[in-house]
C-alpha cells in the first residue's frame, strides 16, 4: 500500500523564498514516501521538470489548489485528508501582520477527520501574533504532533506564551540545499562579476531616496559595474515591484536593472543572484542565498527574523551601513530536511500517535464567517478607492 504525503506551505504564490522551501520540502518527502507528494499551490507554477533535472531526482508532485473557505465549507480540511502524513511549513505562516485570521486560514488545511493524520510543523516561523490569537492558540494547544521552529524567538513564543512543546531546526534553505540546485561559492580569487545584488521590499518607514543613496554608496565603495535589483515577491506586479523600480530610477544609472521573480524561471533567477559579488539584502531568503555563497551582505532589517539571521537584536527598521556576517548556528541544531526524513518514516509506518489539538466546529464556522466578512470589506474598500481615484492606503 502506497503512502502519500501532504505539504501545507505558501507554494507557487510568486515568492522566491517560499518556492525554494516548497522544492526542499517536496524533494525531502519524495525521498521517503512511496506514494505521491501533494502540496498547496496558489497557481503561479514552477518548472518541476527543470527542478527534477537539476536535482537529478524525478519529482512529479501534485498541486492542491487553495480555494475559498466560505462559511460551512469543508474544502480546506479535506485537501489532505487522504494523506498518510502532513508537513506544515516552513516560512512564517502563523502570523497576523496581513489579516486578523491568517492562523486559522493555514490551520484550516489540516485534516480533521478519521483516519487521523499525523502532522509535523517544520522550519516554521511564528509571529507576530495578535494578543487575541495568542490567547486562542494557548487555549487550543498545539495543532501539531511535533513542532520544529526555525529560530529561537519562535521557540520562545511557542513555549512561554502559547504553552506548546517546540524544538529548533534550521531553515529548509541552506548551503547544502542550494548546492543541490547547483549554486556554489565562487573559488578563491573568484570569477564573479563586479555586480551589486539588491533585494528590497516595500515597508513602512523605508524611504525611496534614502534607500537609493545607500545602494549608491555601496556600489561606489565596491566599484561595481552593474546593479541588479531582484524582486523576490513579484506576484502580478505588486508593491515590492513598484518600490524597487522607484529606487532603481532614483539611483540614476544606466547600469541598473530590475529583475522580478517568475516561478518558471526560478533556476535562472537564482543563478543571476549567485553572480553578484556584494549585496544589499532585505529579504530573508535573499540573505540566506547570498550568505550560503559567501557574498558580503549589507542587511536592511525590518523584522525580528531578518535581524536574527545576522545575530542582531531587533529594534525596528534599520539600514546597516556595514557588512554583517550571518549568525552561526549551533551544529547541534538539525537541518529541516534531517528532521523530516526520520519523522516521515515513523509516520508512514503508523508509529506517530496523533495527539494534536483541533479547532471545534463552532470555532471553525465563526472564523469562516468573520474571515469572509473581512475579505468582502477589504475588496469593497479597494473598489471604492479605485472608483474615486484614491490609491491604496
C-alpha positions in Angstrom: 0.0 0.0 0.0 1.5 3.4 -1.0 1.6 6.3 1.3 1.1 9.9 0.2 2.5 13.0 1.9 0.9 16.4 2.0 2.7 19.7 2.3 1.0 22.8 3.6 3.1 25.8 2.6 2.9 29.1 0.6 3.8 27.2 -2.6 3.6 28.7 -6.1 2.5 32.1 -4.9 5.1 34.1 -6.7 7.5 34.2 -3.8 11.1 33.0 -4.5 11.9 32.1 -0.9 8.7 30.1 -0.4 9.2 28.3 -3.7 12.6 27.3 -2.5 11.0 25.9 0.7 8.4 24.1 -1.4 11.1 22.4 -3.5 13.1 21.4 -0.5 10.0 20.0 1.2 8.8 18.1 -1.8 12.3 16.6 -2.6 12.8 15.5 1.1 9.3 13.9 1.2 9.7 12.2 -2.1 12.9 10.6 -0.9 10.9 8.8 1.8 7.4 8.2 0.5 6.5 5.5 -1.9 3.3 7.4 -2.9 2.7 10.8 -4.3 3.5 14.2 -2.7 0.8 16.8 -2.7 1.3 20.4 -2.0 -0.8 23.5 -1.5 -0.5 25.6 -4.7 -1.5 29.2 -5.3 -1.3 28.9 -9.1 2.0 30.5 -10.1 3.6 27.3 -11.3 7.3 26.5 -11.1 9.1 24.3 -13.7 9.2 20.9 -11.9 10.8 19.2 -14.9 13.8 21.6 -14.8 14.0 21.3 -11.0 14.0 17.4 -11.3 16.8 17.6 -13.8 18.9 19.9 -11.6 18.3 17.7 -8.5 18.8 14.5 -10.5 15.6 13.2 -8.9 12.3 12.6 -10.6 9.8 14.9 -9.0 6.1 15.0 -10.0 4.3 16.4 -7.1 0.5 17.0 -7.2 -0.7 20.6 -6.7 -3.8 21.1 -4.5 -5.3 24.5 -5.2 -6.3 26.6 -2.3 -9.9 27.7 -2.7 -12.3 30.0 -0.9 -13.1 28.9 2.7 -16.7 30.1 2.8 -19.0 29.5 5.8 -19.8 25.8 6.1 -17.2 24.8 3.5 -15.2 21.6 4.1 -12.9 22.0 1.1 -9.8 23.1 3.1 -9.9 20.4 5.7 -10.4 17.7 3.1 -7.5 18.9 0.9 -5.0 16.5 2.6 -7.4 14.1 4.4 -6.3 11.2 2.2 -2.6 11.6 3.0 -0.7 9.4 5.4 1.2 12.3 6.9 1.3 16.1 6.5 4.2 18.6 6.7 3.3 22.1 7.8 5.8 24.9 6.9 8.2 26.3 6.6 8.2 30.0 6.4 6.2 32.5 8.5 2.7 31.1 8.1 1.4 31.7 11.6 1.2 35.5 11.9 -1.4 38.2 11.9 0.5 41.0 10.1 -1.6 40.9 6.9 -5.0 39.5 8.0 -6.6 39.1 11.5 -7.3 35.4 10.9 -4.3 34.2 9.0 -3.5 31.5 11.6 -7.0 30.0 11.1 -6.6 30.0 7.3 -3.4 27.9 7.4 -4.6 25.6 10.2 -7.8 25.0 8.2 -5.9 22.8 5.8 -5.0 20.3 8.4 -7.1 17.1 8.2 -9.9 16.9 10.9 -11.5 13.5 10.2 -10.8 9.8 10.7 -8.5 8.1 9.9 -6.3 10.5 12.0 -3.4 12.1 10.0 -0.2 13.0 11.9 1.2 16.5 11.3 4.8 17.8 11.6 5.5 21.5 11.8 9.0 22.0 10.4 11.1 25.1 9.5 8.2 27.2 10.7 8.5 30.8 12.0 5.9 32.2 14.5 4.8 35.8 14.8 4.0 38.5 15.1 0.7 37.2 16.5 -2.0 39.4 18.0 -2.9 39.1 21.7 -6.3 37.6 20.7 -4.7 34.9 18.7 -2.0 34.2 21.3 -4.9 33.6 23.7 -6.8 31.4 21.2 -3.7 29.3 20.4 -2.8 28.9 24.1 -6.3 27.7 24.9 -6.3 25.4 21.9 -3.0 23.7 22.5 -0.5 22.6 19.8 -2.2 21.8 16.5 0.9 19.7 15.6 2.0 16.3 16.7 5.6 17.6 16.6 6.8 21.1 16.2 10.2 22.3 14.9 10.7 26.1 14.6 13.3 27.9 12.6 14.6 30.5 15.2 15.0 31.0 18.9 12.4 33.8 19.1 9.7 31.4 17.6 10.6 28.7 20.1 10.3 31.2 23.0 7.0 32.4 21.8 5.7 28.8 21.4 6.9 27.6 24.8 6.5 30.6 27.0 3.4 32.3 25.5 1.5 29.5 23.8 2.4 26.6 26.1 3.4 24.4 23.2 6.3 22.0 23.2 8.7 23.1 20.4 12.3 22.5 19.3 14.7 24.3 16.9 15.7 23.3 13.4 17.4 25.2 10.7 15.6 26.7 7.7 15.0 24.5 4.6 17.1 26.9 2.5 20.7 26.4 3.5 24.1 25.9 1.9 23.6 22.1 1.4 20.2 22.6 -0.4 21.4 25.4 -2.6 24.4 23.3 -3.6 22.0 20.6 -4.8 20.5 23.3 -7.0 23.9 23.9 -8.5 24.6 27.1 -6.5 28.2 27.1 -5.1 30.6 29.6 -3.6 33.0 31.1 -6.1 36.6 29.8 -5.8 39.2 31.8 -4.1 40.0 34.8 -6.3 36.5 34.1 -7.7 35.0 34.6 -11.1 32.0 36.7 -10.0 31.5 39.8 -12.0 31.6 43.1 -10.1 27.9 43.2 -9.6 25.8 44.5 -6.7 22.7 42.5 -5.9 19.8 44.3 -4.2 16.7 42.6 -2.7 14.1 45.0 -1.2 10.6 45.0 -0.1 8.2 47.9 0.5 8.0 48.6 4.2 6.6 51.5 6.3 9.3 54.0 7.1 11.6 52.8 4.3 12.2 55.9 2.1 12.9 55.6 -1.6 15.5 58.3 -1.8 17.4 57.2 1.4 17.4 53.6 0.1 18.8 54.7 -3.3 21.5 56.7 -1.7 22.5 53.7 0.4 22.7 51.5 -2.7 24.7 54.1 -4.5 27.2 54.3 -1.6 27.7 50.5 -1.5 28.1 50.4 -5.3 30.7 53.1 -5.2 32.6 51.5 -2.3 32.9 48.2 -4.1 33.5 49.6 -7.6 30.7 47.5 -9.1 30.0 47.6 -12.8 26.3 46.8 -12.6 23.5 46.9 -10.1 20.8 44.2 -10.2 17.6 44.6 -8.2 16.0 41.2 -7.5 12.3 41.3 -6.6 11.7 38.1 -4.7 8.0 38.6 -4.3 6.8 39.9 -7.6 3.3 38.5 -8.0 1.4 40.3 -10.7 3.4 43.4 -10.2 2.7 44.2 -6.6 4.1 46.8 -4.1 7.6 45.4 -3.9 8.0 45.7 -7.7 6.8 49.3 -7.6 9.0 50.3 -4.7 12.1 48.6 -6.3 11.5 50.3 -9.6 11.3 53.7 -7.8 14.6 53.0 -6.1 16.2 52.0 -9.3 15.1 55.2 -11.1 16.3 57.3 -8.2 19.7 55.6 -8.5 20.0 57.3 -11.8 22.4 54.9 -13.5 22.1 53.1 -16.8 23.8 50.0 -15.4 20.9 49.1 -13.1 18.1 46.6 -13.9 15.1 45.3 -12.1 14.5 41.5 -12.2 11.1 40.4 -10.9 10.9 36.8 -9.9 8.9 34.4 -12.1 8.4 30.8 -10.9 9.0 29.2 -14.2 12.5 30.9 -14.3 13.5 30.0 -10.7 16.8 28.4 -11.6 17.9 31.3 -13.9 16.8 33.8 -11.2 18.8 32.0 -8.6 21.8 31.8 -10.9 21.7 35.5 -11.6 21.7 36.2 -7.8 24.7 33.9 -7.4 26.7 36.0 -9.9 26.7 39.0 -7.5 29.9 40.0 -5.7 28.2 42.1 -3.0 24.6 42.5 -1.8 22.2 44.8 -0.1 19.6 42.4 1.3 16.3 43.0 3.0 14.5 39.7 2.3 15.3 36.6 4.5 15.9 34.2 1.7 18.0 36.5 -0.4 20.2 36.8 2.6 20.2 33.0 3.0 21.2 32.5 -0.6 24.0 35.2 -0.6 25.2 34.1 2.8 25.5 30.5 1.6 27.6 31.7 -1.3 29.8 33.8 1.0 28.7 37.1 -0.7 29.3 40.1 1.6 25.9 41.5 2.7 24.7 44.9 3.8 21.4 44.0 5.6 18.3 46.0 5.9 16.5 44.6 8.9 12.8 45.2 9.1 11.6 42.3 11.3 12.9 40.1 14.1 13.5 37.2 11.6 15.8 39.3 9.4 17.7 40.7 12.4 18.1 37.3 14.0 19.6 35.9 10.7 22.5 38.3 11.3 22.6 37.8 15.1 21.3 41.3 15.7 18.7 42.4 18.3 15.7 43.8 16.6 15.0 47.5 17.3 12.8 48.5 14.4 13.7 49.1 10.8 17.4 49.6 10.3 19.6 50.1 7.2 23.1 48.7 8.1 26.0 50.6 6.7 28.5 47.8 7.1 28.8 44.2 6.1 27.4 41.8 8.6 28.1 38.0 8.7 25.2 35.6 9.3 24.7 34.3 12.7 26.5 30.9 13.3 24.0 28.1 14.0 24.8 25.6 16.7 25.8 22.4 14.9 23.5 20.5 17.3 20.5 22.2 15.7 19.3 19.9 13.0 18.6 20.8 9.4 14.9 20.9 8.5 15.5 18.1 5.9 17.1 16.0 8.6 14.1 16.3 10.8 11.6 15.4 8.1 13.2 12.1 7.0 13.1 10.2 10.3 9.7 11.6 11.3 8.1 10.7 8.0 9.4 7.1 8.1 7.8 6.7 11.5 4.6 8.4 10.5 4.2 6.4 7.3 4.8 3.2 9.4 1.9 4.2 11.7 4.3 4.8 14.6 3.4 8.5 15.3 0.5 8.9 17.8 -1.9 11.7 16.7 -2.4 13.9 19.7 -2.7 17.4 18.1 -5.4 19.8 19.0 -8.3 20.5 16.6 -10.4 23.6 16.3 -14.0 22.9 17.3 -16.7 23.0 14.6 -18.2 26.1 16.2 -14.8 28.0 16.1 -14.3 26.9 12.5 -17.6 28.3 11.5 -17.0 31.6 13.4 -13.6 32.1 11.7 -15.0 31.2 8.3 -17.8 33.8 8.7 -15.6 36.5 10.2 -12.8 35.9 7.6 -15.3 36.1 4.7 -16.7 39.4 6.1 -13.2 40.9 6.4 -12.3 39.9 2.8 -15.5 41.4 1.5 -15.0 44.6 3.4 -11.4 44.9 2.0 -12.5 44.2 -1.5 -15.3 46.8 -1.3 -12.8 49.3 0.1 -10.4 48.8 -2.8 -13.2 49.1 -5.3 -14.4 52.4 -3.8 -10.9 53.8 -3.7 -10.3 52.8 -7.3 -13.6 54.3 -8.4 -13.0 57.7 -6.8 -9.3 57.7 -7.9 -7.7 57.3 -4.5 -4.8 54.9 -4.2 -4.4 52.1 -1.7 -3.7 53.1 1.9 
